[in-house]
Amino acid sequence: MNGKKWIQIFIISTLIIISLLALFNYKIDSLKLVNKKGLINKNGFIERSTTDLSNNKIIAGLGNYNERYFNRRMFEKFTENKDMLVLGASRSLLVRQRNMKTDYTSFYNASVSNAVFGDFLNMIYAYENNLNTLPNNIIISIDPWLFNDGNPENRYLDMMDSFTKMSNKIDKNKSMKSNYYLTRYNNIFKIFSFEYLTVNFSYLIKTYRSSYKDYFIVDSVGSDKTVAVKESDGSYHYPQKYNNRLSEEITKEANTWLKTDISQFQNFNKISNKKIFENLLQYLISKNVNVTIKLAPFNPIIYNRLIVKYPLIIEVESYINQIANPLKVNIIGSYNPYKYLLKIDDFTDYMHPKEEVINNILNEI
Amino acid sequence: MLFNSYEFIFVFLPISFFVYFYLNHKRLTTASKAWLVLTSLFFYSWWNIAYLPLILISILFNYTISRTISGHSENKNIFVSKKSLLKFGLVFNIGLLAYFKYMDFFIENTNKVLGSNIELLHIALPLAISFFTLQQIAFLVDSYEGLVEEKKLLDYTIFVTFFPQLIAGPIVHHKEMMPQFSSAKNKIKNYNNIAMGLLIFSIGLFKKVVIADTFATWATTGFDTAATLNLIEAWATSFSYTFQLYFDFSGYTDMAIGAALLFNIKLPQNFNSPYKATGMIDFWKRWHMTLTNFITTYIYTPIVKSFEKLTLHKAMLATIITFLIAGLWHGASWMFVIFGGLNGLGIAINHYWKKYRIKMNKILAWFITFNFINITFVFFRAKELDDAMKVLSSMFSIDNVVLPDKLESKLSFLSNYGIEFGWWAKDIGGNDWTAIWLIMGFVLVLVFKNSFQKLDILKMDYKLNFFSVIAFVSSGFLSAVALVGGVTSLNKVSEFLYFNF
């Protein structure tokens, strides 16, 4: 046996495999982590889809894409200031212009999945940076986990530089150092990830399949009910199958979810991020933005148990009221579904209220 | 510190390795041993330094008792008998385990039986206590029987704390370890051992991080939603856990064996393709082999010896008692006792079967054995009996069958019999990939050689012929694939299952 020979083969193979892995991930880079000119740009998904949306088209069949970059690019394509901007997480994706009681002249819903305060700062920074002003009205949809430091969501760090700059803008006393290089370093690290390889690989297969379309344009929101649809005002429509689900099905799903380690509420034992919330409100008010805070109700099936497990949810609602009222910021909605006499099937699933519920709340503006 | 972490692979292991051989190269053998002890204690404390004093006290106590037992015949000033010293040592070790591992379990059950309301102590389980206590019990018994003697505290501390085997085994014996540490030949870097170590460590890392952790997602979700599983989900849940447990624990053992080989220390084999077993006796000869050896030598044999006249019935009774104890060793829960009891019963039935020489087709024997093991692991994994029964009842209930919706067009007539079509793996968060992984799991455990057998490739002369060259080169390449696959999947760090036991 020749151990030395084997070790040489092992080391050389390791180096070759790692290099190939990194090269493949770098070349494809489907989430645009480091290679801004990666295949995804060549393919131009964000560029094409944002252009279509800006041209008042309705787009459908969107897959896994970076919603944060998408919105930033949308802002770059805005030619005039919006009358209303909506910021929030997935529970506000169904807020749309035509459902508003007030006739806003222009409107954009920039909600992104699992949004946290960092995302709001990034959006506001990108908006102001491009248009040199802020919208006349902003609805901020606030979920209770935004006040949880233990929430592992950190996609906002992909735009670390704008996050740092906006943080410094809203809090002049505390100058934050940009962690741009740290973020870049973290992203480079992901290039060496096996998990990212599988993401890129499936992306590549999908892209080069002859029948593959990364999205398509539809004439009306109802013309294809099998896929998710995004309107030109940024709002979403879920596929039809999510709209008529039985309460038994939702209950089963809720029970499953409640038994998991709910990442958003991990270590939720104190209300954090108060400063960032208060500074953000102050900043928007100082810029004459008319701010409305929206609290989306929880499905009663999970609310009952969440408030026992995480009683801070109730405290978060009181805290928001306590901060917003003196500033004359309008608060609409409540986490408590019983205030609106909501039932299990008023929701598309255990978490997301149906459009009618959201409209009902929007009427409070 | 976890084996599957960047800090272990890229910092701790290389530094420990190079400094150890540098000190040996400079002929500082005591310093090199001290270095190994220091790194091992650092490795242990990385998790929670609060338990460092506990392991040190346990080592000092057992060392003192063993020295007193060994020197008993020469030292006339000792007025306590050797047997009493052994009993004292055993009481201390078992007491330590009982206090830290079983006290709350005992209080809970006392409260249930007596209707009392004694408050639980909520004692956190010190890392590795089950393993280092067993190892030291074995050492004390061997010392009493005059089989081993350890004069140097430093050597004894290495025996207990050597980091590759400290946390979750393999359970080693003094007589198989210490000659290796003393051997002059082992103080020099050995490229053959390094190659074997890298090969088996890479396989272990891949088994743990890529395979076991993938099965873990379906197993965990399945057991969390035990009440609502359909028939296929319930089987997928139990198979996922059976595979998770094997790839997790054998992956850990491979990494331990691999890391030890870098230091020229050969740890005993702990798994020998256990899911290929065609009987329960066969299974326990292949599964957690060092535990099987321990319970056979230190629990089963003394029980059997205590019988005046040994019969098969008595031997089987001893087997069941031994397995009940072994089950409880895994954790303070009646579920582990049930797991142990079922396995003991399975072995007893297997012995009677053999006695009456009933022939059985090998495939059928494998099928029964595997499924029996799979069912006992449901108890091993479940937190409560109710959870286990929910999973088991779903596994054997034909009232709740959901088949993949893509089969609906071909098998639509089945809906007349109450069979539904839809997302068949919804409650375990699975999809078609779950089925593919489960099939791959079966192929891996039934068709492929185990990691120990794969070491054979390094033992032969690779220049023998063209095929041996290809086999040699591809083993290096595939090990590199396993290492890269493992290391680049480390983002989601997870604990090993046997850390809990």
Interface residues (C-beta under 8 A of the other chain):
Chain A: M1 N2 G3 K4 K5 W6 I7 I9 F10 I11 S13 T14 I16 I17 I18 L21 K190 F192 S193 F194 E195 L197 K252 N255 T256 K259 T260
Chain B: N190 Y191 N192 N193 I194 A195 M196 L198 L199 V210 T221 D224 T225 A227 T228 D427 L458 K459 M460 D461 Y462 F472 V473 S475 G476 F477 S479 A480 V481 L483 V484 G485 T488 S489 N491 K492
